[in-house]
């Protein structure tokens, strides 16, 4: 199964906790981090390692099933694997214009790219990601977005 993973608790470490709280306050969201989960692996972007994958521990996350083929998600991830974390695009949340560093990606941008296939040209929020996840279910009979615990 493939899932949009939205973290609902800050990671450990003082800087990470402060950044998570700032993100939640600025975006008025409960989700300070995002990634895509497939087969027990989390695909995401972090300050320290940029775009990478790691084993997934579901504690502190909400998972939303997405209807996107795993092969397509993996191809999109591989196209940017190793890219740096995009600090510059985060300025778009405090400035009236977008600043970006090309193929660098912050966590929401990576999830957006993996789900949509498009490099984001606007600010991406957790709610944007939920809209895409929901859209993947429109072809099902009820269109419901499943929250998996």
C-alpha positions in Angstrom: 0.0 0.0 0.0 1.0 3.6 -0.6 0.3 6.4 1.8 0.7 10.1 2.3 2.3 10.3 5.7 1.7 13.5 7.8 3.6 13.8 11.0 1.5 15.1 13.9 4.3 15.3 16.5 7.6 17.1 16.3 10.8 15.1 15.9 13.4 15.0 18.6 16.0 17.7 19.0 15.7 21.4 20.0 16.1 22.9 16.6 13.7 20.4 15.0 11.0 21.0 17.7 11.3 24.8 17.3 11.0 24.5 13.5 8.1 22.1 13.8 6.2 24.5 16.1 7.0 27.5 13.9 5.7 25.5 10.8 2.5 24.5 12.6 1.9 28.0 13.8 2.6 29.8 10.5 0.6 27.3 8.4 -2.1 26.8 11.0 -1.7 23.1 10.6 -1.2 20.1 12.9 1.3 18.6 10.5 4.9 19.9 10.6 6.3 17.2 8.2 5.3 15.0 5.3 6.5 12.1 3.3 5.3 9.1 1.3 5.3 5.6 2.8 5.6 2.5 0.7 6.4 -1.0 1.9 7.6 0.1 5.3 9.9 2.8 3.9 9.4 6.6 4.3 10.4 8.8 1.4 10.9 12.4 2.6 13.2 15.4 2.8 14.9 16.6 6.0 17.3 19.4 7.0 20.1 17.1 7.7 19.9 14.6 4.8 17.8 16.3 2.1 15.8 13.9 -0.1 16.2 10.3 1.1 14.4 7.2 2.3 14.5 5.4 5.6 12.7 2.7 7.5 9.3 4.0 8.7 8.1 4.0 12.3 4.4 5.0 12.3 4.4 6.5 15.8 3.3 10.1 15.7 2.0 10.0 12.1 -1.3 10.1 10.3 -1.4 7.9 7.1 -3.7 8.5 4.2 -4.0 5.8 1.6 -3.3 7.1 -1.9 -4.2 5.5 -5.2 -1.0 6.1 -7.2 1.1 3.1 -8.5 4.2 2.4 -6.5 6.4 2.3 -9.6 5.4 5.8 -10.5 6.0 7.1 -7.0 9.4 5.4 -6.9 10.4 6.8 -10.4 9.5 10.3 -9.2 11.5 9.9 -6.0 14.5 8.5 -7.9 14.5 11.6 -10.2 15.3 13.8 -7.1 16.9 11.4 -4.7 19.9 13.1 -2.9 18.6 16.7 -3.6 19.2 19.1 -0.7 16.6 20.5 1.6 15.0 23.6 0.2 15.3 26.3 2.9 14.8 29.0 0.3 11.3 28.0 -0.7 10.3 28.2 2.9 10.8 32.0 2.6 7.6 32.0 0.5 5.6 31.5 3.7 6.9 34.8 5.1 7.6 36.8 1.9 5.0 37.9 -0.7 6.9 36.0 -3.5 8.4 32.6 -4.0 12.1 32.0 -3.7 13.5 28.6 -4.7 16.8 26.8 -5.3 15.9 24.8 -8.4 15.7 21.1 -7.6 16.1 21.5 -3.8 12.9 20.3 -2.0 11.4 20.7 1.4 9.2 17.8 2.7 5.8 19.0 1.4 7.3 19.8 -2.0 8.7 16.2 -2.3 5.4 14.6 -1.4 3.7 17.0 -3.9 6.2 16.0 -6.6 5.8 12.3 -5.9 2.0 12.4 -5.9 1.4 14.9 -8.8 4.5 14.4 -11.0 5.0 18.2 -11.1 7.8 20.4 -9.6 5.9 22.8 -7.4 5.9 26.4 -8.5 3.7 27.6 -5.6 3.8 27.2 -1.8 2.8 23.7 -0.8 1.0 23.0 2.5 -0.2 19.7 4.1 -3.7 20.7 3.0 -2.5 20.8 -0.6 -1.2 17.3 -0.2 -4.5 16.1 1.3 -6.4 17.5 -1.7 -4.2 15.5 -4.0 -4.6 12.4 -1.9 -8.4 12.9 -1.9 -8.3 13.4 -5.7 -6.7 9.9 -6.1 -9.9 8.5 -4.6 -12.4 10.3 -6.9 -12.6 7.2 -9.1 -13.7 5.0 -6.2 -17.4 4.7 -5.5 -17.5 7.0 -2.5 -14.3 9.1 -3.0 -13.5 8.8 0.7 -10.0 9.6 1.9 -9.0 6.9 4.4 -7.0 7.8 7.5 -5.1 4.8 8.6 -3.7 4.6 12.2 
